[in-house]
Structure formats: C-alpha cells, structure tokens
Amino acid sequence: MLDGISLDQLRTFIAAVDEGSFSAAARKLNRVQSAVSGWVGGLEDQLGVALFDRSGRFPKLTAQGVLLLADARNIVSGVDTLKARARLMTSGVEAELSVVVDVFFPTAMISAVGKAFAERFPLTPLRLFVEGLGAAYQPVLDGRCSLGILPPLPQAFPSLVSERLGELPVVAVASACHPLASVGHRIPRHELARHVQLVLTDRSDLTAGRDFGVASASTWRLADLSTKYAFLKDCVGWGGMPLHMVEKDIAAGTLVVLDVDDMPPSGWMLTMSVYHQPSQPPGPAGKWFVDHLKTLWEQSDAVHAP
C-alpha cells in the first residue's frame, strides 16, 4: 500500500501542519475541507500510523507524525528539486559546471565567484580542479572540464580557444635569511645557478622533458604551490611565486623580492585566460561564471602590478 502514496497526500499533510488546521490547509490548497481530511486520513491508513491527534479543537501532530513530517518534507523537496533541475536542463543551463584553475590564480577570487555562483545557480553543481602546467590543460583537452582558467605554455594547443582575462604579477623570492637576499646588486644568472631553485613539476605528460623559467642547475621539484611556499619561507631555495600569495610576507620582511637579471624588479606578468574546446562553448552558467570572474578581476588590486 505504501507504493500508492501520492504527492498530493504528502503536500496536504505538510499544509495541515504548517497552517494549523484542516480548514486552513483547505483554503491554502483551494480545496474543500472534506478533501483535505480524506487525503490525510487515507495517508494514515496507508502508513498504518496516526499522524494527528484529533481529540482537541485543532489537530495536533502525534509523536509518529513529527518524525514522518520530516520525511514527507524531504520527499516533496526532492521532487521539487528534480522538477526545477529538469526545467533548467531544458532551458539550456548546464547540468554541471566543471572548471580547472591554474595553481597561480588567486584562490580568494575563485572562492568569491563560487559563492556567487551557488546563489545564482543553486541547482548546478560546481566541480573545481586546481592544477599546474600541462596538468591544468589536460582536463580541458580531454573534456573532463568545460572551462580552464590558465596561463599560456610555450607549446600551442590549437584544439582550444581562449579569451584573455588579464595579467598576474609573478616575482622571484627567497627567505630573508637566504644568501641571495643579501646580495646588494642585480643578481646575475650565474649567481642564481649556485643556489637551489624550487620548481613546480608537471603531473601530466604534456610538458615532459621541458623546463619553464629554470635558471639553476640545482632544482627541487615540488608537486604543489603550498609546499613550495612553505619551503621558501623555511629558507630552502628560491623561486617564483604569484605576488598575491607572498605580498604580505614581502611587506613583513620574511620574504625578499630578488633583483634578478632579465627580470623587471616588479616581476614578470603572467597572462591568464579562459580556455575551452570550440565544440563546447560555455552555456548560461559557464558564461555567467566567466563574466563574474572578469568583473572581480577588474575590481581586484591583487591581480594588478604594484
């Protein structure tokens, strides 16, 4: 008999509780009171449980009714969500948005976009990946992610199209206790080569055998940016970091910007762009995500050169 329970019965049960009486529920549902009483009574018969105590002037939930009310709300809410998500799909909104973001991109900005996205598209889940180098391109190339927020690589990817966001300053830094921090002049490359350089390693095969921005013969390769940051602060080598991640340390004097040959004192600018496959352009949710990201980028001081 439980398979015969209808949504009308559950909605009527919930309305009777929320409105405080069968007559008030009937007015809300635009039904006669006898129909409301009949639906609730039929639901009780099918469940084999008394949902209301009717001995007083107004029906009062029984202990069993209190417990089953939560289940009824969950069922009705689940069906409403299913219908709303189906409507979104038929309107062209993506069922899910998957984005890969380069490790150098400001996390705070992505978090702000994600928060706004959740409010704007509450029924569209966001899948977010954070990678570096070729491993950040791979999910877009193989279709696992519809969007990539990425810097350029020396090799071209003709199968992708891009839209420029802006430039991100990257600086060479070392701990204040590192020997390079006390050099009183512009540091030539042969001096850099004498010290361990901390370098991100590519977790994909796209850039196998190729190095980017390596100036030292002695390199330690790290798989994530947070570990590189910790090593830099602990005086284990020197390396390039996005300015937004180290500017507080620079201001506090715990990290020092290195005056490196072939690099402006303010660092070099890393162009960030949105990448996607031509056959998979952003839908309404993806386009909103990109547009909102652009707006935050323009408003943020963290992505502008000092």
Secondary structure by P-SEA (a helix, b strand, c coil): ccccccaaaaaaaaaaaaaccaaaaaaaacccaaaaaaaaaaaaaaaccccccccccbbbbcaaaaaaaaaaaaaaaaaaaaaaaaaaaaaccccbbbbbbcccccaaaaaaaaaaaaaacccbbbbbbbbccccccccccccccccccccccccccccbbbbbcbbbbbbbbbccccccccccccccaaaaaabbbbbbbbcccccccccccccccbbbbbccaaaaaaaaaaccccccccccccaaaaaaccbbbbbccccccccbbbbbbbbbbccccccaaaaaaaaaaaaaaaaccccccc
